[in-house]
Amino acid sequence: MSSLSTFSIFNSLEASNGGGASRISIPDPETIKKRLLRKAVYPTPKIIHTLRKKEMLKYIRKSKRVVDKTLDKPLSESDKQIMEEEAQFQTISREYKMVTKEYKSKESYKDGVLMVGQPWERLERNGFRELSSVSKEYGGKKLKSEHLKELSEILVKRNSEDSNWLLDDDIEQGDGNVMETEANKGFPIKRSVGDPEKISYLVDRLIATDLSIRDWKFGRLMKLSGLHFTEGHLLKIVEGLGVRGNWRIALSVVEWVYNNNDYKHQKSRFVYTKLLSVLGKARRPNEALQVFNLMREDCHLYPDMPAYRSIAVTLGQSGYVKELTNIIECMRHKPLKKIKNMRRKNWDPSLEPDVVVYNAVLNACVPSQQWKAVSWVLQQMRKGSLKPDGATYGLAMEVMLKSGKYDLVHDLFGRMRRNGAAPKAITYKVLVKAFWEEGKVNEAVKVVRDMELRGVVGSVSVYYELACCLCNSGRWQEAMLEIEKMKKLTLTKPLEVAFTGMILSCLDGGHVDDCISIFKQMKNHCAPNIGTINAMLKVYRHSDMFLKAKELFEDTKRRGLVNDANSNGGRSYLALDVYTYSSMLEASASAHQWEYFEYVYKEMHLCGFQLDQNKHAWLLVQASIAGKWHLLEHAFDTILEAGEIPHPSLFTEMVCQTSVQHNYERAVTLVNSMAHAPFQVSENQWTDLFRRNSERISEGVLQKLLDTLQCSEVVQEATVSNFSKSLISLCESSASKDSTGLIGPSDGASDKSPIVHRDEHSINVQDGSPDLYENPKMGITSNSLFDSAPGIQDCDDNVSIEVTLDLLTSDSNKLDKSGPPSASEILGTWKERRNKEGIFLPFNLQPK
């Protein structure tokens, strides 16, 4: 019985009967934790371990007393089985100890061979333990201290280059230092290092792991850094994280430190001010406001003037005018309620705003165009005896410029000169922009020349605005002189950006030829980037120069592939982006080149780009009308797979296409699905849609669609009911016209889809181009598409393509004498002449 442990006996007693042992409970850590929380004690792991140990001892004492009372009772079968298993375990343990003792006494063990681990452990674990506990280099006694001193003296005398023999058998290290090696392995720093190295290590590890404050590894990493988080250390950590752009981690570090019991009474106003600066540089105004409000709740952290300036600049850059005015009121008044650590009754933290705060207010008024706030700001500055500086007048002029108050811009510039404030380069930029919008190009040039005579060093932005102004007025040769001046200054952006802006300015002014000239001259100064390519594609699209756009697109794609091959996996300088593909799709749609449209769309999809349906839904609709309805269906399915809701125009065009294809059940399903979308289609919109597509959707199609709708289960929503009402009204109006004899009865042929497929003797009407065969002189047989068309007149065999094109473009040239007609105008004119006179093309004629 002595070999039987107390716990095994009690387990058997608890399983066998419900005596005194069943009333003794084994201590549970969760129970102890709940008990401490009820007593308002935070359960740390050390406290829980100590209390559990005490509870365990109490449990053992009670167990022994119960065992003594139950020794005289006969043992059950389960008790006997437990005793036998315990005796067998003790026997095996004794045998293992004897074998190990005998093995250690052998000579092989003294030579360095060691049996480690337990028989039931894995071999890998035993191998690691052997590597960590056995030294094959030395198996004798301990080293003597005097020998180590002699070795250190030898190493000091030897040169570092001659001591490389010490590392011959060691692992080769890279060029990185010990800090980098330890950081890559994820181990904490174990050697003695200074605080700067610890701070650098901690910042690197926090950025590499990207942990949040809720992650337990975050607190562990902070503790293992070995830093005492003083005010100076925190300032360096927050600054380091801010420079690397990790404002979220900086916020978590400050929150974790000051929530710790060891540091919660050491909060620093300067650390929170530095955090405000980091959030301001990251353009996070909402988070900065939360930190600022937290500072106002504690007397020790209450904002001072640097904190007010930081939050004001942050809010000003984001356009938060209302919040800025609230902060100014907070500066001027004491806290309305008692705050933390407020021990002095006459404590007054009120301050008056300075020039920086008022400039932030003006900066916030620029996007919202609140030009009336300028007079309020200048009035407040006069009351506070503050003198406006050049930045104040420059921001005030920019507010007036955004609001369209050009006369006030010039008044503020004159007041700035009278008050003796030195104009800055940004002031002249605003003046140039104002003269440009007023159409006074010569005055803009004169202002810049006056700036140069006064010795003011112009910035790149001033010359850029003047160059764009000149390009917009058709004076691109003079604008190239400003480019030469820009090249002499320090460029904040690449020179390609300036050329792209100039090209777009010429396009806005309607000078397409100047855009092409600037693009050619650009190659003498710098290589075009993808932004410039996109701008030129836009130029070619607006000027109906599809072939030029196609040539530029293909050339850019070829150069991009070459650059990809030479960049060793990096991003190409001319890699096509989503804007390039979108511009080319627009150019193809404007020129009605639907085959190339399909080619570009497929390539765009293969490259992983997707059309912005809010901007380019009309492209898919036009392609569907032109016969490429499968592109619309693909885009529709892609949008649904992405979890987005398709544009309403895509829904309505899908309904039209399914109706044209006589798939009325799917059309009803689409209308049902539109009922769950966050938009509604009115009855008038449905009616206008069917009337615009009357050439594709006949009265018979509408009637069958209405019959299918009435036989189906539909959702009782506004869009579906409006769809039904529109169909009923259109069908009733058609029936009334039939009864009065205005139109003939519709037969089954009228319900056929206007989509005409290519066959051996027909053309594709939707593509607007004939099929090209090996024999171009082959005529159209008697079953041609145009044989039954009304209004076809007899024509001579000698009619040429030039005569037909002259006939098509005769009316289009009358519309705009300034230039050639666009593809859309030619197509529209052709449709009108076809409906009136029955125009036909020469390749539709039959040979005599």
C-alpha positions in Angstrom: 0.0 0.0 0.0 3.0 2.3 0.5 3.7 2.3 -3.3 0.2 3.5 -4.0 0.1 7.3 -4.3 -2.4 9.4 -2.5 -4.0 10.7 -5.7 -4.5 7.3 -7.2 -6.3 6.2 -4.0 -8.5 9.2 -4.1 -9.3 8.7 -7.7 -10.5 5.2 -6.9 -12.5 6.4 -3.9 -14.2 9.1 -5.9 -15.0 6.6 -8.7 -16.2 3.9 -6.4 -18.4 5.6 -3.8 -19.7 9.0 -2.8 -18.1 9.1 0.6 -16.0 11.8 2.2 -13.6 11.9 -0.7 -16.3 13.1 -3.1 -16.8 16.2 -1.0 -13.2 17.2 -1.5 -12.7 19.2 -4.7 -9.4 19.5 -6.7 -8.4 23.2 -7.0 -9.2 24.7 -10.4 -7.3 27.8 -11.7 -10.5 29.2 -13.2 -12.3 28.9 -9.9 -9.4 30.7 -8.1 -9.4 33.4 -10.8 -13.2 34.0 -10.4 -12.8 34.1 -6.7 -10.1 36.8 -6.9 -12.1 38.9 -9.4 -15.1 38.9 -7.0 -12.7 40.3 -4.3 -11.4 43.0 -6.7 -8.0 41.4 -7.0 -6.3 41.1 -10.5 -5.4 37.4 -11.0 -1.8 37.4 -12.2 -0.3 34.0 -13.0 2.0 34.1 -10.0 -0.9 34.7 -7.6 -2.9 31.9 -9.2 0.0 29.5 -9.0 0.6 30.3 -5.3 -3.0 29.9 -4.3 -3.4 26.7 -6.3 -0.3 25.3 -4.5 -1.8 26.0 -1.2 -5.2 24.5 -2.2 -3.4 21.4 -3.4 -1.6 20.9 -0.1 -4.9 21.3 1.7 -6.4 18.8 -0.6 -3.6 16.3 0.1 -4.0 16.7 3.9 -7.8 16.0 3.6 -7.1 13.1 1.3 -4.8 11.4 3.8 -7.4 11.7 6.5 -10.0 10.1 4.3 -7.6 7.3 3.3 -6.9 6.5 6.9 -10.6 6.1 7.5 -11.2 3.8 4.5 -8.1 1.5 4.8 -10.1 -1.1 6.7 -12.7 -1.3 3.9 -12.4 -4.1 1.3 -11.0 -2.9 -2.1 -13.2 -3.0 -5.2 -12.1 -4.4 -8.6 -11.2 -1.0 -10.0 -9.1 -0.2 -6.9 -7.2 -3.4 -7.3 -6.6 -2.7 -11.0 -5.2 0.8 -10.2 -2.9 -0.7 -7.5 -1.5 -3.2 -10.0 -0.8 -0.6 -12.7 0.9 1.6 -10.1 3.1 -1.3 -9.0 4.0 -2.2 -12.6 5.0 1.4 -13.2 7.3 1.5 -10.2 8.9 -1.7 -11.3 9.7 -0.4 -14.7 11.0 2.9 -13.3 13.5 1.0 -11.0 14.7 -1.1 -13.9 15.3 1.9 -16.1 17.3 3.6 -13.3 19.5 0.5 -12.9 20.2 0.3 -16.7 21.0 4.0 -16.9 23.4 3.7 -13.9 25.2 0.8 -15.4 25.5 2.5 -18.8 27.0 5.6 -17.3 29.7 3.6 -15.6 31.0 2.3 -19.0 34.1 3.8 -20.8 32.0 4.7 -23.8 30.1 7.2 -21.8 33.2 8.9 -20.6 34.4 9.2 -24.2 31.5 11.4 -25.0 28.6 9.1 -25.9 25.6 9.8 -23.9 22.1 8.2 -23.8 19.6 11.0 -23.3 15.9 11.4 -23.1 13.2 8.9 -22.1 12.1 5.7 -23.9 8.7 7.2 -24.7 10.1 10.5 -26.2 10.6 11.2 -29.9 14.1 10.8 -31.4 14.2 14.4 -32.6 13.8 15.8 -29.1 16.5 13.5 -27.8 18.8 14.7 -30.6 18.2 18.4 -29.7 18.8 17.6 -26.0 22.1 15.8 -26.8 23.3 18.8 -28.9 22.5 21.2 -26.2 23.9 19.3 -23.2 27.0 17.5 -24.6 30.2 19.1 -25.6 32.4 16.9 -27.8 35.2 19.4 -27.8 36.1 19.1 -24.2 35.2 16.2 -21.8 37.5 16.8 -18.9 37.4 19.0 -15.9 36.4 22.6 -15.7 38.6 25.3 -17.1 40.9 27.2 -14.8 40.4 30.9 -14.5 44.1 31.7 -14.9 44.1 30.0 -18.3 41.2 32.1 -19.4 43.1 35.3 -18.4 46.1 34.2 -20.4 43.9 33.5 -23.4 42.3 37.0 -23.2 45.7 38.6 -23.1 46.8 36.7 -26.2 43.6 37.8 -28.1 44.2 41.4 -27.1 47.7 41.3 -28.5 46.7 39.6 -31.7 45.2 41.6 -34.6 41.5 41.0 -35.4 42.5 39.7 -38.9 44.8 37.1 -37.4 42.2 35.8 -35.1 39.9 34.4 -37.8 41.2 30.9 -37.0 39.0 31.0 -34.0 35.9 31.0 -36.2 37.0 28.3 -38.7 34.6 25.7 -37.3 31.8 28.1 -36.4 28.7 28.9 -38.5 29.5 31.6 -41.1 27.6 34.8 -40.4 26.3 37.2 -43.1 27.1 40.9 -43.4 24.3 41.8 -41.0 25.1 42.5 -37.3 24.0 40.5 -34.3 20.9 42.6 -33.8 19.6 41.7 -37.3 20.4 38.0 -36.8 18.6 37.9 -33.5 15.6 39.9 -34.9 15.3 37.5 -37.9 15.2 34.5 -35.5 12.7 36.1 -33.3 14.7 35.8 -30.1 14.9 38.6 -27.6 18.2 40.4 -27.0 20.1 38.5 -24.4 23.4 40.3 -24.4 24.1 43.6 -22.8 23.3 46.4 -25.1 22.5 50.1 -24.8 19.1 51.7 -24.8 19.4 53.1 -28.4 19.9 49.6 -29.7 17.0 48.2 -27.7 14.8 51.0 -29.0 15.9 50.3 -32.6 15.3 46.6 -32.1 11.9 47.1 -30.6 10.8 49.4 -33.4 12.0 46.9 -36.0 10.2 44.0 -34.3 7.0 45.9 -33.9 6.9 46.8 -37.6 7.9 43.3 -38.7 5.3 41.6 -36.7 2.5 44.2 -37.1 0.8 43.3 -33.9 -2.2 45.0 -32.3 -2.6 45.9 -28.6 -5.1 43.1 -28.2 -2.6 40.4 -29.2 -0.8 38.8 -26.3 2.5 38.8 -28.3 2.5 42.6 -28.3 2.8 42.8 -24.5 5.3 40.0 -24.4 7.5 41.8 -27.0 7.3 45.0 -25.1 8.4 43.3 -21.9 11.2 41.3 -23.5 12.7 44.5 -24.9 14.1 45.1 -21.4 13.4 48.8 -21.6 12.2 51.0 -18.8 9.6 53.1 -20.7 10.6 56.6 -19.6 9.4 59.8 -21.3 12.6 60.0 -23.4 12.4 56.3 -24.5 8.7 56.7 -25.5 9.4 59.9 -27.5 12.1 58.0 -29.5 9.9 55.0 -30.1 6.9 57.0 -31.2 9.1 59.1 -33.5 10.7 56.1 -35.0 7.4 54.5 -35.7 6.1 57.8 -37.2 9.0 58.1 -39.6 8.3 54.6 -40.8 4.6 55.5 -41.3 3.2 53.1 -38.6 0.9 55.4 -36.8 -1.3 52.5 -35.6 1.5 50.8 -33.8 2.6 54.1 -32.2 -0.9 54.5 -30.9 -0.8 51.0 -29.5 2.6 51.5 -27.8 1.4 54.6 -25.9 -1.8 53.0 -24.9 -0.1 49.8 -23.7 2.5 51.6 -21.7 0.1 54.0 -19.9 -2.4 51.2 -19.2 0.4 49.3 -17.4 0.3 49.6 -13.6 4.0 50.4 -13.5 3.6 53.5 -15.8 0.0 54.7 -15.4 1.1 57.4 -13.0 4.0 58.5 -15.3 1.9 59.9 -18.3 3.6 62.6 -20.2 2.1 65.5 -22.1 5.1 65.6 -24.5 4.5 61.9 -25.5 0.9 62.6 -26.4 2.0 65.8 -28.3 4.5 63.7 -30.3 1.7 61.2 -31.0 -0.5 64.0 -32.3 2.3 65.0 -34.7 2.6 61.4 -36.0 -1.1 61.2 -36.6 -1.1 64.5 -38.3 1.6 63.5 -40.8 -0.4 60.3 -41.5 -3.5 62.4 -42.2 -5.6 60.7 -39.4 -7.7 63.6 -38.1 -10.3 61.4 -36.3 -7.7 59.5 -34.3 -5.9 62.8 -33.5 -9.1 64.2 -32.1 -9.6 61.2 -29.9 -6.1 61.6 -28.5 -6.6 65.4 -28.0 -9.9 64.8 -26.1 -8.1 62.3 -23.9 -5.5 64.9 -23.1 -8.2 67.4 -22.0 -9.5 64.9 -19.5 -6.3 64.9 -17.4 -4.7 67.9 -15.7 -1.2 66.5 -16.2 -1.8 66.0 -19.9 -3.8 69.1 -20.6 -2.8 70.5 -24.0 -0.3 73.3 -24.3 0.4 75.6 -27.3 2.4 73.0 -29.2 -0.4 70.5 -28.8 -3.0 73.0 -30.0 -0.8 73.8 -33.0 -0.4 70.2 -33.9 -4.1 69.3 -33.8 -5.0 72.6 -35.6 -2.6 71.8 -38.5 -4.0 68.3 -38.7 -7.6 69.4 -38.8 -6.8 72.2 -41.2 -5.3 69.8 -43.7 -8.4 67.7 -43.6 -10.9 70.6 -43.9 -12.5 70.2 -40.5 -13.7 73.8 -40.0 -16.3 73.1 -37.3 -13.9 71.1 -35.1 -11.2 73.8 -35.5 -13.6 76.5 -34.2 -14.5 74.2 -31.2 -10.8 73.9 -30.4 -10.3 77.6 -30.5 -13.2 77.9 -27.9 -11.5 75.3 -25.8 -8.3 77.3 -25.8 -9.9 80.4 -24.6 -11.9 78.9 -21.7 -11.2 76.7 -18.6 -12.6 73.2 -18.5 -16.3 73.2 -17.7 -16.1 70.2 -15.4 -13.5 68.9 -12.9 -10.9 66.7 -14.5 -8.4 64.2 -13.2 -5.5 65.3 -11.1 -6.9 68.8 -10.8 -5.7 69.9 -7.3 -5.3 73.7 -7.7 -8.5 75.7 -7.6 -7.1 78.7 -9.4 -5.6 76.6 -12.2 -6.2 78.4 -15.6 -4.9 76.6 -18.7 -6.6 79.1 -21.2 -4.6 80.3 -24.1 -5.1 82.6 -27.1 -4.7 81.3 -30.7 -1.6 82.3 -32.5 -0.9 82.8 -36.3 -0.4 79.0 -36.8 -3.9 78.2 -35.5 -5.5 80.9 -37.6 -3.6 79.8 -40.7 -4.9 76.3 -40.1 -8.5 77.7 -40.1 -7.9 79.3 -43.5 -6.4 76.1 -44.8 -9.6 74.2 -43.7 -11.8 76.7 -45.5 -10.1 76.0 -48.9 -11.9 72.8 -49.8 -15.3 73.9 -48.5 -14.9 77.4 -50.2 -16.1 79.3 -47.1 -14.7 82.6 -48.3 -16.6 84.6 -45.6 -14.4 83.0 -42.9 -11.4 85.0 -44.3 -12.8 88.3 -42.9 -13.6 86.6 -39.6 -10.0 85.2 -39.3 -8.4 88.6 -40.1 -10.7 90.3 -37.6 -9.8 87.9 -34.9 -6.1 88.4 -35.6 -6.5 92.1 -35.3 -8.3 91.7 -31.9 -5.4 89.5 -30.7 -2.8 92.0 -31.9 -1.4 89.4 -34.3 0.1 90.4 -37.6 -0.7 88.3 -40.6 2.3 86.8 -42.4 2.8 85.8 -46.0 1.3 82.3 -45.4 -1.9 83.9 -44.0 -2.4 86.1 -47.0 -1.5 83.2 -49.4 -4.1 80.9 -47.8 -6.7 83.7 -47.8 -6.1 84.3 -51.5 -6.4 80.5 -52.2 -9.8 80.5 -50.4 -11.0 83.3 -52.6 -9.7 81.6 -55.7 -11.5 78.4 -54.9 -14.7 80.4 -54.3 -14.4 82.3 -57.6 -13.8 85.7 -55.9 -11.0 86.9 -58.2 -11.4 90.6 -57.3 -10.9 89.8 -53.6 -7.7 87.8 -54.6 -6.2 90.9 -56.0 -7.4 93.0 -53.1 -5.7 90.7 -50.6 -2.5 90.7 -52.7 -2.5 94.5 -52.6 -3.2 94.6 -48.9 -0.3 92.2 -48.3 2.1 94.5 -50.1 0.9 97.6 -48.2 1.3 95.8 -44.8 4.9 94.9 -45.7 4.4 91.1 -45.8 6.9 89.5 -48.1 5.1 87.5 -50.9 6.1 83.9 -51.2 6.2 81.7 -54.2 2.8 80.1 -53.3 1.3 83.6 -53.4 2.4 84.1 -57.0 1.0 80.6 -57.8 -2.4 81.7 -56.6 -2.2 84.9 -58.7 -1.2 83.0 -61.9 -4.1 80.6 -61.3 -6.5 83.5 -60.8 -5.4 85.3 -64.0 -5.7 82.0 -65.9 -9.3 81.4 -64.8 -10.1 85.0 -65.6 -8.6 84.5 -69.1 -5.9 87.1 -68.6 -2.8 85.2 -69.8 -0.6 88.2 -70.4 -1.2 89.4 -66.8 -0.2 86.0 -65.5 3.1 86.1 -67.5 3.7 89.7 -66.1 3.2 88.6 -62.5 5.8 85.8 -62.9 8.3 88.2 -64.5 7.7 90.7 -61.7 8.4 87.9 -59.2 11.7 87.2 -60.9 12.7 90.9 -60.9 12.0 91.1 -57.1 14.4 88.3 -56.4 11.8 85.9 -55.2 13.0 82.3 -55.9 10.2 80.8 -57.8 9.0 77.3 -57.0 8.3 74.6 -59.6 4.6 74.9 -59.0 4.6 78.6 -60.1 6.3 77.8 -63.5 4.0 74.7 -63.9 0.9 76.8 -63.5 2.1 79.4 -65.9 3.1 76.7 -68.5 -0.4 75.1 -68.2 -2.0 78.5 -68.6 0.0 79.2 -71.8 -0.9 75.8 -73.2 -4.6 76.3 -72.5 -4.5 79.5 -74.5 -2.6 77.9 -77.4 0.9 79.2 -76.7 2.7 76.0 -76.1 6.0 77.3 -77.5 6.2 79.8 -74.7 5.3 77.1 -72.2 8.4 75.1 -73.2 10.5 78.0 -72.0 9.0 77.6 -68.5 10.0 73.9 -68.7 13.7 75.0 -69.1 13.3 77.1 -65.9 11.8 74.2 -64.1 14.7 71.9 -64.9 17.0 74.3 -63.1 15.1 74.0 -59.9 14.8 71.1 -57.4 11.9 69.0 -58.7 9.4 67.7 -56.2 7.8 65.6 -58.8 9.2 64.1 -62.1 9.3 66.3 -65.2 6.9 63.8 -66.9 4.1 65.1 -64.6 4.6 68.6 -65.9 4.3 67.5 -69.5 1.2 65.4 -68.8 -0.5 68.5 -67.2 0.4 70.6 -70.2 -1.1 68.1 -72.6 -4.3 68.0 -70.6 -4.4 71.8 -70.5 -4.1 71.9 -74.3 -6.9 69.4 -74.6 -9.1 71.5 -72.2 -8.5 74.5 -74.4 -9.4 72.5 -77.6 -5.9 72.6 -79.1 -5.4 69.0 -80.2 -2.5 69.7 -82.5 -0.6 71.3 -79.7 -1.1 68.2 -77.6 0.6 66.1 -80.3 3.4 68.7 -80.6 4.1 68.7 -76.9 4.2 64.9 -76.9 6.8 65.0 -79.6 8.9 67.7 -77.9 8.7 65.8 -74.6 10.9 63.0 -75.9 13.8 65.6 -76.1 13.5 66.2 -72.4 12.3 63.0 -70.7 10.7 59.7 -71.5 6.9 59.5 -71.3 5.5 57.6 -68.4 2.2 55.8 -68.3 0.4 58.9 -67.1 1.5 60.7 -70.3 0.4 57.7 -72.4 -3.1 57.8 -70.8 -3.3 61.5 -71.4 -2.5 61.1 -75.1 -5.0 58.2 -75.4 -7.6 60.6 -74.1 -6.5 63.2 -76.7 -6.9 60.8 -79.5 -10.3 59.6 -78.2 -11.7 63.2 -78.1 -10.3 64.0 -81.6 -11.6 60.7 -83.1 -8.1 59.5 -84.0 -8.6 55.8 -83.3 -5.7 54.6 -85.4 -3.3 56.9 -83.6 -4.6 55.7 -80.2 -4.3 52.0 -81.3 -0.7 52.6 -82.5 0.3 54.2 -79.3 -1.4 51.5 -77.2 0.3 48.7 -79.1 3.7 50.5 -79.0 3.4 51.1 -75.2 2.5 47.5 -74.7 5.6 46.3 -76.6 7.9 48.6 -74.7 6.3 47.5 -71.5 7.1 43.9 -72.2 10.7 44.8 -73.0 11.1 46.7 -69.8 9.5 43.8 -67.9 12.1 41.5 -69.3 15.0 43.8 -68.3 13.6 44.7 -64.9 14.3 41.2 -63.3 10.9 40.8 -61.8 10.4 44.5 -60.9 7.5 46.7 -62.1 7.9 48.1 -65.6 8.2 51.8 -66.1 5.5 51.6 -68.8 3.3 48.9 -67.4 -0.3 49.3 -68.6 -2.7 50.2 -65.8 -6.5 50.2 -65.5 -6.7 53.8 -66.8 -4.8 52.8 -70.0 -7.2 50.0 -70.8 -10.2 52.2 -69.9 -9.0 55.0 -72.2 -8.4 52.5 -75.1 -11.9 51.0 -74.6 -13.4 54.5 -74.7 -11.5 55.3 -77.9 -12.7 52.0 -79.5 -16.3 52.6 -78.5 -16.2 56.2 -79.8 -14.9 54.9 -83.2 -17.3 51.9 -83.1 -14.4 49.5 -83.4 -16.1 46.8 -81.5 -13.8 43.9 -82.5 -10.8 45.8 -81.1 -13.0 46.7 -78.1 -13.5 43.0 -77.4 -9.8 42.3 -77.8 -8.8 45.1 -75.3 -11.5 44.0 -72.9 -10.3 40.4 -72.8 -6.7 41.5 -72.4 -7.7 43.8 -69.6 -9.4 41.0 -67.8 -6.5 38.6 -68.2 -4.2 41.3 -66.7 -6.4 41.3 -63.5 -8.0 44.7 -64.1 -11.8 45.4 -63.9 -13.8 48.3 -65.3 -15.2 50.8 -62.9 -18.9 50.3 -63.5 -19.8 53.7 -62.0 -17.7 55.4 -64.8 -17.7 53.0 -67.7 -21.0 51.2 -67.5 -22.1 53.0 -70.7 -19.2 51.3 -72.6 -20.6 47.8 -71.8 -24.1 48.9 -72.7 -23.0 50.3 -76.1 -21.0 47.2 -76.8 -24.0 45.1 -76.0 -26.2 47.1 -78.4 -23.5 46.7 -81.1 -23.6 42.9 -80.7 -21.0 42.2 -78.0 -23.6 41.3 -75.4 -21.4 38.4 -74.1 -19.0 41.1 -72.8 -21.8 42.6 -70.8 -22.8 39.2 -69.5 -19.2 38.5 -68.4 -18.9 41.9 -66.7 -22.3 41.3 -65.0 -21.2 37.9 -63.6 -17.8 39.3 -62.6 -19.4 42.1 -60.6 -21.7 39.7 -58.9 -18.9 37.3 -58.0 -17.0 40.2 -56.4 -19.9 40.8 -54.1 -21.0 44.1 -55.7 -24.3 45.2 -57.1 -24.2 45.9 -60.9 -25.1 49.4 -62.2 -28.8 50.0 -63.1 -27.9 50.5 -66.7 -26.3 47.0 -66.8 -29.5 45.5 -65.3 -31.8 47.2 -67.8 -29.5 46.2 -70.8 -29.4 42.6 -69.6 -33.2 42.7 -69.5 -33.3 44.0 -73.1 -30.8 41.5 -74.4 -32.6 38.5 -72.8 -35.9 39.7 -74.3 -34.3 40.1 -77.7 -33.1 36.5 -77.5 -36.6 35.4 -76.4 -35.4 34.2 -73.1 -38.3 35.8 -71.3 -38.0 33.7 -68.1 -34.5 35.0 -67.5 -35.6 38.5 -68.2 -38.3 38.1 -65.5 -35.7 36.7 -63.1 -33.4 39.7 -63.7 -36.3 42.1 -62.9 -37.0 40.1 -59.7 -33.4 40.5 -58.7 -33.5 44.2 -59.3 -36.2 44.4 -56.6 -33.5 43.6 -54.0 -31.1 46.2 -55.3 -30.7 49.6 -53.5 -32.2 51.5 -56.3 -35.6 51.7 -58.1 -36.6 52.1 -61.7 -39.8 54.1 -62.3 -42.5 53.4 -64.8 -41.4 56.3 -67.0 -37.8 55.0 -67.1 -39.0 51.5 -68.2 -41.2 53.1 -70.9 -38.3 55.3 -72.2 -36.0 52.3 -72.2 -38.4 50.2 -74.4 -39.1 53.1 -76.7 -35.4 53.8 -77.2 -34.8 50.1 -78.1 -37.9 49.8 -80.3 -35.7 48.7 -83.2 -34.6 45.7 -81.2 -37.7 45.0 -79.1 -40.9 44.8 -81.1 -44.5 44.9 -79.8 -44.7 41.1 -80.1 -41.7 40.7 -77.8 -43.2 43.1 -75.3 -46.5 41.1 -75.3 -44.7 37.8 -74.7 -42.6 39.3 -72.0 -45.8 40.6 -70.3 -47.4 37.1 -70.6 -44.3 35.5 -69.0 -44.3 38.1 -66.2 -48.0 37.4 -65.4 -47.4 33.7 -65.3 -44.4 33.9 -63.0 -44.0 34.5 -59.3 -42.7 38.0 -58.9 -41.6 40.1 -55.9 -44.0 42.8 -54.8 -41.6 45.7 -55.1 -41.7 49.1 -56.8 -39.3 48.2 -59.6 -41.2 45.0 -60.6 -44.6 46.7 -60.4 -43.4 49.7 -62.5 -42.0 47.2 -65.0 -45.4 45.5 -65.2 -47.3 48.8 -65.6 -45.0 49.9 -68.4 -45.4 46.7 -70.3 -49.2 46.9 -69.9 -49.4 50.5 -71.1 -47.1 49.8 -74.1 -49.1 46.7 -75.1 -52.4 48.5 -74.7 -51.3 51.4 -76.8 -50.0 49.0 -79.5 -53.4 47.2 -79.5 -55.3 50.5 -79.8 -53.2 51.4 -82.8 -53.8 48.1 -84.4 -57.6 48.4 -83.9 -57.6 51.9 -85.6 -55.6 50.6 -88.5 -52.6 52.8 -88.0 -50.2 49.9 -88.3 -50.5 46.5 -89.7 -50.8 43.4 -87.5 -47.5 42.0 -86.3 -46.7 38.5 -87.3 -44.2 36.1 -86.1 -41.5 37.6 -88.2 -41.6 40.9 -86.3 -40.6 39.0 -83.1 -37.4 37.8 -84.5 -34.2 39.2 -83.1 -32.4 41.8 -85.2 -29.1 40.0 -84.4 -28.0 38.6 -87.8 -25.3 36.0 -87.7 -22.7 35.7 -90.4 -23.2 33.1 -93.0 -21.8 32.5 -96.4 -23.9 35.2 -98.2 -24.6 37.8 -95.5 -22.9 40.5 -93.6 -22.9 41.3 -89.8 -25.2 44.3 -89.4 -24.0 45.0 -85.9 -20.4 45.2 -86.9 -21.2 47.5 -89.8 -18.7 45.7 -92.0 -18.9 43.0 -94.7 -17.4 39.6 -94.4 -14.1 39.4 -96.3 -13.7 36.3 -98.4 -10.9 35.1 -100.6 -12.7 36.3 -103.7 -13.6 40.0 -103.1 -15.6 40.3 -106.3 -18.1 37.7 -105.3 -21.6 39.2 -105.2 -24.5 38.7 -102.9 -27.0 36.0 -103.9 -30.8 36.4 -104.1 -31.3 35.5 -100.5 -29.2 38.5 -99.3 -30.3 40.4 -96.3 -31.0 43.5 -98.3 -33.1 41.9 -101.0 -36.4 42.4 -99.2 -35.5 45.8 -97.8 -37.8 48.6 -99.0 -36.5 51.6 -100.9 -33.5 49.9 -102.6 -33.0 51.6 -105.9 -31.3 50.3 -108.9 -27.7 51.2 -109.2 -25.0 51.0 -111.8 -22.1 48.5 -111.5 -19.6 51.3 -111.6 -20.6 52.7 -108.2 -17.4 53.0 -106.2 -16.6 53.0 -102.5 -15.5 56.7 -102.7 -18.9 57.7 -104.1 -20.7 55.9 -101.3 -18.5 57.5 -98.7 -19.1 60.9 -100.2 -22.8 60.2 -100.0 -22.5 59.2 -96.4 -20.5 62.1 -95.3 -22.2 64.8 -97.4 -24.6 65.8 -94.6 -22.0 65.2 -91.8 -19.7 67.8 -93.2 -22.5 70.4 -93.0 -22.7 69.9 -89.2 -19.2 71.0 -88.4 -17.1 72.8 -91.0 -14.2 73.2 -88.7 -13.0 69.6 -89.1 -13.9 66.1 -90.4 -17.0 64.4 -88.9 -16.6 61.8 -86.2 -17.5 58.2 -86.6 -20.7 58.7 -84.5 -21.9 61.5 -86.8 -21.2 59.5 -89.9 -23.1 56.5 -88.5 -26.0 58.7 -87.4 -26.2 60.4 -90.8 -26.1 57.0 -92.5 -29.0 55.7 -90.4 -31.1 58.8 -91.3 -30.4 58.5 -95.0 -31.1 54.8 -94.9 -34.5 55.3 -93.3 -35.5 58.1 -95.7 -33.9 57.1 -99.1 -32.8 53.5 -98.7 -29.1 54.0 -98.9 -27.1 50.9 -99.7 -23.5 50.0 -100.1 -21.9 48.8 -103.3 -20.9 45.4 -102.0 -24.6 44.6 -101.5 -25.3 44.8 -105.3 -25.8 41.7 -107.4 -23.7 41.3 -110.5 -25.6 41.6 -113.7 
